[in-house]
Amino acid sequence: MTGDVNAAIRGAYDGGADQVVVADGHAYGRNILVEELDPRAVLNSGSPSPLSMVQGCQTGTSAAMFVGYHARVGSQVAILDHTWSSSSIANMWLNGQLTGETGMNAAVCGHFGVPVILVSGDQTVCAEATELLGPIETVVVKQASGRMAAECLSPEVARRNIYEAAKLAASRFGAGLASQPLRIQTPVTLTLDVVHSEMADRLELLQGARRLEGKRIEIVAEDILIAYRLLRAAAVLARG
């Protein structure tokens, strides 16, 4: 992961970036080896942080790159498909649109006027990102053949591809050719399917939560930031 992130950092700088902020977004945010990180970048590490997987996008960031992402839960031929929590969240919709982590995090970035300009991962998450965000740069570093199986590029080739895509994405952004930020209409209706009905019992305790059916909860939020916090709280509360 650190090597892939470093490749994106090098590409971003060579494409015209003047500062790079990294958010360690996997699990508890302690995956990237700070002692091996490109020294030009700064790292948001640990959890919880206010904006979790996109911590830093609120501090004057111009554009975002999502490195090492996964397709939304239920996707066919997708490595470790999930949406926030495999143990509690079975699916998620924003204003009625089926959405994964790529869409939710892109929407949070969009709230601050930050477009996503690159996504790397398997072929399924890259297709998901293009469908949602338009013609951004994508890097397929593995061809998934199932949830736990894939044909993988060597780290050397994968990182070279990430570097080239990041460089191109940054230069296109600098030239005014990037896709627009993803903005979600407000108020935001967050709909969650959870794994067990008992989890829905717990989520009904959230202020404003409405149970639509056995394992499905709906909450209307003022904006995407509140919806983001509700998703994170729901994932923890559902597990009990």
LOMIMAR-15527 format. One record per residue: residue in one letter; x, y negated, z negated of N, C-alpha, C in turn. Coordinates in steps of 0.02 Angstrom, whole numbers, padded with zeros to 5 digits, always signed. Layout:
AXYZXYZXYZ
...
This chain:
M+00041+00060+00000+00000+00000+00000+00043-00063+00000
T+00095-00063-00041+00140-00121-00044+00173-00133+00024
G+00193-00080+00057+00224-00086+00123+00176-00114+00174
D+00114-00091+00173+00063-00117+00220+00050-00191+00207
V+00045-00210+00143+00033-00280+00126+00092-00323+00147
N+00152-00298+00136+00211-00336+00157+00212-00347+00233
A+00189-00297+00270+00185-00305+00343+00137-00361+00362
A+00080-00363+00327+00031-00417+00340+00059-00485+00320
I+00096-00488+00265+00126-00550+00243+00176-00576+00295
R+00220-00532+00318+00270-00552+00368+00235-00577+00432
G+00183-00541+00453+00147-00561+00513+00113-00628+00504
A+00083-00638+00445+00049-00702+00432+00098-00760+00436
Y+00156-00752+00403+00206-00807+00405+00231-00818+00476
D+00245-00765+00511+00272-00773+00580+00219-00799+00627
G+00155-00793+00608+00101-00821+00648+00083-00893+00630
G+00118-00921+00580+00107-00991+00564+00083-01006+00494
A+00071-00956+00452+00048-00969+00384+00103-01003+00343
D+00084-01046+00296+00134-01077+00253+00129-01053+00180
Q+00079-01013+00164+00073-00984+00097+00029-00922+00102
V+00046-00870+00064+00007-00809+00063-00008-00790-00010
V-00072-00779-00025-00094-00757-00091-00123-00686-00082
V-00100-00640-00123-00121-00570-00118-00168-00554-00177
A-00223-00520-00162-00268-00494-00214-00264-00418-00213
D-00242-00389-00267-00240-00316-00273-00310-00293-00291
G-00347-00267-00242-00418-00255-00252-00438-00183-00264
H-00393-00136-00259-00412-00066-00268-00416-00048-00343
A-00470-00014-00362-00479+00012-00430-00467-00044-00481
Y-00417-00035-00524-00404-00083-00578-00353-00136-00559
G-00337-00142-00495-00294-00196-00473-00223-00190-00495
R-00199-00129-00500-00130-00118-00523-00094-00071-00475
N-00104-00080-00410-00077-00034-00361-00014-00061-00326
I-00014-00126-00313+00042-00156-00276+00102-00165-00323
L+00160-00145-00299+00221-00149-00339+00250-00219-00332
V+00241-00260-00383+00259-00330-00378+00334-00339-00366
E+00375-00292-00392+00447-00297-00382+00468-00283-00310
E+00423-00254-00271+00438-00240-00201+00399-00286-00153
L+00359-00331-00181+00318-00376-00140+00362-00429-00108
D+00345-00447-00046+00379-00502-00013+00381-00563-00060
P+00440-00589-00075+00446-00642-00126+00413-00707-00107
R+00393-00715-00044+00359-00777-00024+00287-00778-00045
A+00260-00720-00064+00189-00715-00082+00181-00715-00158
V+00121-00732-00181+00103-00725-00251+00048-00672-00256
L+00044-00639-00314+00000-00581-00322-00050-00591-00378
N-00114-00581-00362-00166-00576-00413-00173-00502-00431
S-00157-00485-00492-00155-00414-00514-00198-00406-00576
G-00224-00345-00585-00264-00330-00644-00338-00342-00634
S-00377-00317-00682-00450-00321-00677-00480-00322-00748
P-00537-00357-00757-00573-00395-00706-00544-00465-00695
S-00553-00490-00635-00537-00559-00619-00600-00590-00589
P-00606-00656-00589-00669-00688-00569-00697-00665-00502
L-00653-00657-00451-00677-00637-00385-00647-00571-00363
S-00620-00533-00408-00601-00464-00396-00561-00454-00332
M-00590-00421-00282-00554-00402-00221-00534-00461-00178
V-00564-00519-00189-00547-00578-00149-00526-00636-00195
Q-00498-00619-00253-00474-00670-00298-00421-00714-00262
G-00431-00778-00264-00387-00825-00231-00419-00860-00172
C-00474-00831-00146-00506-00863-00088-00538-00930-00106
Q-00547-00942-00171-00580-01003-00193-00531-01060-00204
T-00467-01049-00192-00417-01099-00210-00385-01132-00149
G-00425-01147-00099-00399-01181-00040-00373-01136+00014
T-00389-01072+00010-00368-01024+00062-00400-01042+00129
S-00362-01032+00183-00387-01048+00249-00419-00988+00284
A-00390-00929+00275-00415-00869+00308-00397-00808+00267
A-00432-00752+00278-00422-00692+00239-00407-00632+00284
M-00365-00587+00259-00351-00523+00291-00366-00468+00242
F-00403-00418+00264-00421-00361+00222-00379-00301+00243
V-00332-00281+00200-00285-00227+00215-00303-00165+00175
G-00310-00108+00209-00324-00046+00174-00396-00040+00151
Y-00444-00058+00194-00515-00056+00176-00547+00010+00195
H-00605+00022+00164-00643+00084+00176-00712+00067+00203
A-00740+00112+00242-00808+00103+00269-00859+00110+00213
R-00918+00082+00226-00971+00083+00175-00993+00155+00162
V-01022+00165+00104-01043+00232+00082-01093+00261+00133
G-01087+00325+00146-01131+00359+00192-01108+00359+00263
S-01053+00324+00278-01028+00323+00347-01001+00392+00365
Q-01013+00411+00428-00988+00475+00452-00915+00467+00474
V-00875+00518+00464-00803+00518+00479-00770+00453+00455
A-00767+00445+00390-00737+00386+00360-00700+00408+00296
I-00637+00390+00292-00597+00409+00234-00623+00375+00171
L-00639+00415+00120-00661+00390+00055-00714+00335+00061
D-00764+00348+00105-00818+00299+00112-00850+00285+00044
H-00858+00222+00029-00890+00202-00034-00909+00129-00030
T-00952+00109-00076-00970+00039-00084-00963+00022-00157
W-00907-00007-00173-00889-00030-00240-00875+00027-00289
S-00923+00070-00300-00914+00124-00349-00945+00188-00324
S-00903+00237-00310-00930+00301-00286-00971+00337-00339
S-00959+00321-00402-00993+00356-00457-01061+00325-00474
S-01076+00266-00448-01140+00235-00468-01179+00205-00409
I-01146+00172-00362-01182+00138-00308-01188+00184-00247
A-01250+00201-00229-01261+00246-00173-01271+00208-00108
N-01290+00144-00112-01294+00101-00053-01313+00031-00074
M-01301-00017-00029-01313-00087-00044-01339-00123+00018
W-01385-00170+00007-01411-00213+00060-01406-00286+00038
L-01387-00329+00084-01390-00401+00073-01442-00430+00120
N-01494-00458+00092-01551-00484+00131-01575-00433+00182
G-01578-00370+00159-01605-00317+00200-01555-00285+00248
Q-01493-00309+00251-01443-00280+00296-01397-00233+00257
L-01393-00172+00281-01348-00123+00250-01277-00150+00252
T-01243-00152+00195-01179-00187+00189-01132-00147+00145
G-01068-00148+00163-01016-00117+00123-00971-00170+00092
E-00913-00148+00068-00866-00194+00036-00840-00246+00086
T-00830-00226+00149-00807-00274+00198-00856-00332+00204
G-00920-00317+00210-00970-00370+00216-00978-00411+00154
M-00980-00379+00096-00988-00416+00033-00929-00463+00021
N-00869-00437+00029-00810-00479+00018-00803-00534+00070
A-00821-00518+00132-00821-00570+00184-00871-00624+00169
A-00928-00606+00140-00978-00655+00123-00955-00700+00067
V-00919-00672+00018-00892-00713-00036-00840-00762-00007
C-00797-00737+00036-00749-00781+00069-00786-00835+00109
G-00839-00816+00143-00878-00863+00183-00909-00918+00141
H-00927-00902+00080-00955-00952+00035-00907-01010+00026
F-00842-00996+00029-00790-01047+00022-00764-01072+00090
G-00798-01052+00143-00778-01073+00210-00718-01037+00237
V-00705-00977+00212-00646-00938+00231-00666-00882+00278
P-00643-00881+00340-00658-00826+00385-00612-00766+00373
V-00637-00706+00386-00594-00647+00387-00566-00640+00457
I-00500-00633+00463-00469-00632+00530-00436-00565+00545
L-00433-00520+00496-00402-00454+00508-00430-00403+00459
V-00440-00342+00483-00458-00285+00440-00416-00226+00462
S-00386-00190+00414-00352-00127+00430-00383-00071+00391
G-00380-00011+00420-00409+00049+00388-00418+00103+00441
D-00469+00145+00431-00482+00196+00482-00526+00166+00538
Q-00541+00208+00587-00578+00183+00645-00649+00161+00627
T-00677+00191+00575-00747+00177+00557-00754+00109+00523
V-00710+00093+00477-00714+00028+00445-00696-00028+00494
C-00651-00014+00541-00634-00065+00591-00694-00079+00636
A-00731-00027+00655-00792-00037+00695-00845-00074+00655
E-00851-00057+00591-00899-00091+00547-00883-00165+00543
A-00819-00181+00536-00798-00251+00530-00811-00290+00594
T-00797-00260+00651-00808-00294+00715-00882-00306+00727
E-00923-00257+00710-00996-00265+00719-01022-00323+00676
L-00995-00330+00616-01020-00380+00570-00989-00449+00582
L-00924-00451+00596-00886-00513+00595-00868-00539+00664
G-00879-00498+00716-00861-00520+00783-00790-00498+00802
P-00761-00531+00852-00697-00508+00880-00636-00528+00838
I-00631-00500+00778-00573-00511+00736-00519-00459+00754
E-00459-00467+00728-00407-00417+00738-00419-00358+00692
T-00415-00298+00719-00422-00238+00678-00362-00192+00691
V-00343-00154+00640-00286-00109+00645-00308-00040+00620
V-00314+00007+00666-00333+00076+00649-00269+00113+00631
V-00258+00125+00567-00197+00159+00545-00208+00234+00535
K-00272+00256+00540-00287+00327+00535-00353+00341+00571
Q-00358+00399+00602-00420+00421+00633-00452+00473+00586
A-00503+00452+00551-00537+00497+00504-00572+00553+00542
S-00566+00613+00516-00604+00669+00542-00654+00696+00490
G-00655+00665+00432-00700+00681+00378-00687+00633+00321
R-00719+00644+00265-00709+00599+00208-00639+00607+00178
M-00612+00667+00181-00548+00681+00149-00495+00704+00199
A-00505+00691+00263-00458+00715+00313-00451+00663+00369
A-00388+00655+00392-00377+00607+00446-00312+00622+00482
E-00308+00597+00543-00246+00597+00581-00213+00529+00568
C-00155+00530+00535-00125+00468+00510-00064+00448+00551
L-00056+00384+00563+00005+00357+00590+00060+00360+00537
S+00123+00363+00558+00177+00358+00511+00176+00288+00479
P+00201+00281+00418+00203+00214+00387+00239+00164+00430
E+00293+00184+00464+00331+00138+00506+00288+00110+00563
V+00252+00154+00596+00210+00133+00652+00151+00092+00627
A+00119+00115+00573+00062+00079+00545+00081+00008+00526
R+00138+00001+00494+00159-00065+00471+00179-00110+00529
R+00208-00081+00581+00223-00121+00640+00159-00148+00671
N+00108-00104+00673+00044-00126+00702+00010-00179+00659
I+00014-00170+00593-00015-00220+00548+00020-00287+00557
Y+00086-00285+00560+00125-00346+00570+00104-00382+00634
E+00101-00347+00689+00084-00378+00753+00013-00407+00751
A-00034-00370+00721-00103-00395+00718-00108-00455+00672
A-00072-00454+00616-00074-00511+00570-00044-00573+00601
K+00010-00563+00637+00042-00620+00672-00006-00650+00723
L-00038-00607+00762-00085-00631+00813-00145-00664+00780
A-00171-00634+00726-00229-00662+00693-00214-00731+00665
A-00155-00738+00634-00136-00803+00606-00126-00856+00660
S-00095-00836+00714-00083-00884+00768-00149-00904+00802
R-00195-00856+00811-00260-00872+00839-00299-00918+00793
F-00294-00906+00728-00328-00950+00681-00299-01021+00686
G-00233-01026+00689-00201-01091+00694-00221-01128+00757
A-00238-01090+00810-00258-01121+00873-00333-01134+00876
G-00369-01121+00821-00441-01133+00820-00482-01080+00855
L-00455-01019+00861-00489-00966+00899-00517-00911+00854
A-00516-00920+00789-00541-00868+00743-00617-00867+00741
S-00645-00811+00720-00717-00806+00709-00737-00852+00651
Q-00801-00869+00649-00826-00913+00597-00834-00875+00531
P-00831-00910+00474-00844-00877+00410-00913-00845+00408
L-00919-00790+00372-00984-00757+00364-01023-00792+00309
R-01079-00820+00327-01120-00855+00278-01188-00819+00272
I-01206-00804+00210-01268-00768+00196-01321-00818+00175
Q-01380-00812+00205-01436-00857+00190-01455-00850+00116
T-01470-00906+00085-01491-00906+00014-01565-00920+00008
P-01597-00897-00045-01569-00853-00097-01553-00784-00069
V-01510-00749-00104-01486-00684-00080-01523-00627-00115
T-01552-00583-00075-01585-00525-00103-01535-00467-00102
L-01515-00445-00162-01469-00389-00170-01510-00327-00187
T-01504-00277-00144-01540-00213-00155-01489-00158-00164
L-01497-00120-00217-01450-00067-00233-01485+00000-00241
D-01458+00051-00208-01475+00120-00223-01422+00147-00269
V-01441+00179-00323-01393+00209-00369-01396+00285-00363
V-01348+00318-00393-01340+00390-00384-01394+00429-00421
H-01412+00408-00481-01461+00444-00522-01516+00396-00545
S-01575+00421-00556-01630+00379-00579-01616+00349-00648
E-01578+00384-00689-01559+00358-00755-01520+00292-00748
M-01481+00288-00695-01443+00226-00683-01490+00169-00666
A-01542+00183-00629-01592+00132-00613-01628+00110-00677
D-01639+00157-00723-01668+00139-00788-01626+00085-00822
R-01560+00093-00819-01515+00044-00851-01517-00023-00813
L-01518-00019-00747-01515-00082-00708-01578-00123-00716
E-01633-00091-00735-01694-00130-00748-01685-00178-00807
L-01633-00168-00847-01619-00212-00903-01590-00279-00881
L-01565-00282-00819-01538-00345-00793-01593-00396-00782
Q-01579-00458-00800-01627-00512-00791-01647-00518-00717
G-01711-00515-00704-01736-00523-00636-01737-00460-00594
A-01714-00404-00621-01712-00342-00583-01783-00315-00573
R-01796-00289-00514-01861-00259-00498-01849-00191-00467
R-01883-00141-00494-01875-00073-00470-01922-00061-00411
L-01893-00045-00354-01934-00034-00294-01958+00038-00290
E-01915+00084-00311-01932+00155-00312-01884+00189-00359
G-01883+00255-00359-01846+00294-00409-01775+00271-00423
K-01735+00262-00371-01664+00245-00381-01645+00180-00347
R-01694+00138-00332-01681+00076-00295-01703+00015-00336
I-01656-00032-00342-01666-00093-00381-01656-00153-00335
E-01697-00205-00345-01689-00267-00307-01682-00325-00355
I-01633-00369-00340-01622-00429-00379-01613-00487-00331
V-01647-00543-00344-01639-00602-00303-01591-00650-00339
A-01538-00669-00304-01487-00712-00332-01487-00780-00297
E-01466-00831-00333-01464-00899-00306-01416-00905-00247
D-01359-00870-00251-01311-00873-00197-01269-00809-00198
I-01222-00804-00151-01184-00742-00144-01136-00731-00202
L-01112-00784-00234-01068-00775-00292-01105-00742-00350
I-01166-00762-00361-01206-00731-00414-01223-00659-00394
A-01239-00647-00331-01252-00578-00308-01190-00535-00317
Y-01131-00563-00305-01068-00526-00314-01058-00506-00386
R-01070-00553-00431-01063-00538-00503-01115-00485-00524
L-01175-00491-00497-01227-00442-00514-01208-00372-00490
L-01180-00368-00429-01157-00303-00404-01106-00273-00451
R-01056-00312-00470-01003-00287-00513-01031-00266-00581
A-01076-00306-00609-01107-00289-00673-01149-00226-00667
A-01186-00221-00612-01230-00163-00602-01189-00099-00597
A-01132-00102-00562-01091-00042-00555-01067-00016-00622
V-01050-00063-00667-01027-00043-00735-01085-00020-00777
L-01139-00058-00777-01197-00041-00818-01228+00025-00799
A-01230+00039-00734-01260+00101-00711-01224+00163-00737
R-01158+00156-00745-01119+00214-00770-01130+00225-00844
G-01154+00174-00880-01169+00181-00950-01109+00181-00995
